[in-house]
Amino acid sequence: MSDLIHYRLEDGLALIGLARPPVNSLGQPLRAAILDACERAAADASVKAIILHGESGVFCAGADITEFGSSASHATPSLPEVLLRLTSIDKPLIAAIGTFALGGGLELALACGYRVGEPKARLGLPEINLGLLPGAGGTQRLPRLIGVEPALDLMISGQPLNAARALEVGLLDRLAGSPEALLDSARELARELIAQNAPARRSTPFANPGESIAADFFSQFLAANASRWKSRQAPRRVVAAVEASCRLPLTEGLAEERALFKQAEASAESRALRHVFFAEREAGRIPGIGSDTPLRKIDKVAVIGAGTMGGGIAMNFANAGIAVKLLEVKGEALDRGLAQIRKNYEISVKRGKLSDAQLEQRMALLQGTLDYADLADADLVIEAVFEKMEIKEAVFRRLDEVCKPGAILASNTSSLDVDVIASFTKRPQDVIGLHFFSPANVMRLLEVVRGRETAPDVLATTMKVAKQIGKLAVVSGVCFGFIGNRMLEPYSREAHRLVLEGATPAQVDNVLTGLDLNMGVLTMLDLAGVDVNFLVRQSNLAASSHDASYHIVGDELYKLGRYGQKTGRGFYVYEGRDRKDDPEVPEIAARVAAELGVARRDNISNEEIHDRCLFMLINEGIQLLDEGIALRASDIDLVWINGYGFPAHVGGPMHYAETVGLDKVLAGIQRYRKELGAYGEMWFQPASLLERLVAAGKTRIEKI
């Protein structure tokens, strides 16, 4: 018997323990071992029932994702083949589900005749998060077990059910009293089934699942979700497969499911989402930082500034059960900040995401103060004051005086030089940038900015803290804007310039949302604030000698007090939640273009908008990689997916560039460098790394 399986006999029971740590992923070797063990039990006349369980407590997290897209994914025995055989074994087969049964792991459990779970077990089919659908019977067996609508909800959401809910909907047959009692509960069920001479499988409650839904259910479901799914095909394939379960016998439905799975596995959408999956796991690997790097103890946290950003940052720690002191310079500002935090929690209570008791528990972890001396015992202090260097300087000089030795001093700056900020202290090794994205209590991304003198244990500690508070941390080096905002500048620049040259804001934004970005860049500027963008640009210009007349339209809007959504006018007009085109913006653009001598055109193509905005965004990202600001291309993708709404199913801007072709990106930049005259000569300079990659025939973005 394989080392991947622990097989033992107990009074007529065969216990088959999956032993492929850490999560029993169903790669080809484990699939073969499961099949061999089940065949052995099926052929043994002394075995009256079979229990399948996780040897270490964990049942199964699903397929081996590294196999997807390769021949190993379908190597004999394939998972569908294994599960089909399990369903034909004429002995009760019980899945004892510890910790979780996800994806192929749940499909394995569905192939068993009976299922027992521990109280904290989670059961789900998250394949949609990888651009896939359940491909080993999940779309066919689950609707027959629990009905079409709950089955479809489980697959489309990708979110697991807890054990109690799984029992309620019929996904589990029994709940064990504790994780330790799981196998005993499975044994008890097995002996009951043997005593009752029960069938190997219970009859399915929804043998004809289509009978439980309206005739137009699937067409209505597709129509209701079309705008949310945009161009994504994985949810549509899930619907198609579940619909097949309603019109086809099981065997034919399984064949249709398999064909849909193979389409999904080969799709660009799934390749992109698998890229993101592995990128998230790679982001925490930092050269020079290992498991042996010591960590500093973080029990007490302080946040300076109780505004929208500071309050949101404080909420992250309170949500994780960590005490926070929130400092403001004026009592009314502190009271206002704490009141806003309570209001945010009250909204969560109304939505059923928090209980009243949880609200009070979290508020009790938040202590307001007006005195820097109260921060003396803080292990981590995060500054979230206004984005001006002189204000940051005053804060950090004061922190240097009052904070204990070894305290980590972090700045939430979105663009300023962390090394300069560190120089305001006598402990630059303890200073780091922690750039939260707004709203800080919602947005998942955290840019961790490693200063020139930031100590390794400070970096390692903040990466751990980020995980504790539910953030996806991406390390950046020091430069203006770090990874995200530095790349935003050329992206925003081209949008501004295209409006100056004759494109409308709506045309520019529609090209970008056509790629499934959450919003176009000009809509994003209106949301963030035209005034905020103006001030950031002014800071950036102070650090460069470039002519920046490209953003003259934004300057004009700023002068007119048109700051975007908050004032009701920016690049668009806003009436409540409705955004409308503003005929004055093209007029402003035409006037200032004439003043600058910029030729306007009526025929700017969507292709030009796409290439100028996105290729310059990509080019800047490649330059960041070459400079060592970003550790890897996939880190850049994570920043733009989680901080700026770039679609995960497109894979982020760097992955998208690889999909388009690096040679095409370079050719596009070179084309506009020639066509746009002096403006092109100034701004359309290909990154040296991009030129080297193309010259070397590379198709992936990597340092060479």
Secondary structure, 3 states (H helix, E strand, C coil): CCCCEEEEEECCEEEEEECCCCCCCCCHHHHHHHHHHHHHHHHCCCCCEEEEEECCCCCECCCCHHHCCCHHHHCCCCHHHHHHHHHCCCCCEEEEECCEEECHHHHHHHHCCEEEECCCCEEECHHHHHCCCCCCCHHHHHHHHHCHHHHHHHHHHCCCEEHHHHHHHCCCCEECCCHHHHHHHHHHHHHHHHHCCCCCCCCCCCCCHHHHCCCCHHHHHHHHHHHHHCCCCHHHHHHHHHHHHHHCCHHHHHHHHHHHHHHHHCCHHHHHHHHHHHHHHHCCCCCCCCCCCCCCCCCEEEEECCCHHHHHHHHHHHHCCCEEEEECCCHHHHHHHHHHHHHHHHHHHHCCCCCHHHHHHHHHCEEEECCHHHHCCCCEEEECCCCCHHHHHHHHHHHHHHCCCCCEEEECCCCCCHHHHHCCCCCHHHEEEEEECCCCCCCCEEEEECCCCCCHHHHHHHHHHHHHCCCEEEEECCCCCCCHHHHHHHHHHHHHHHHHHCCCHHHHHHHHHCCCCCCCHHHHHHHHCHHHHHHHHHHHHHCCCCCCHHHHHHHHHHHCCCCEHHHCECCEEEECCEEEECCHHHHHHHHHHHHHCCCCCCCCCHHHHHHHHHHHHHHHHHHHHHHCCECCHHHHHHHHHHHHCCCHHHCHHHHHHHHHCHHHHHHHHHHHHHHCHHHHHHHCCCCHHHHHHHHCCCCCCCCC
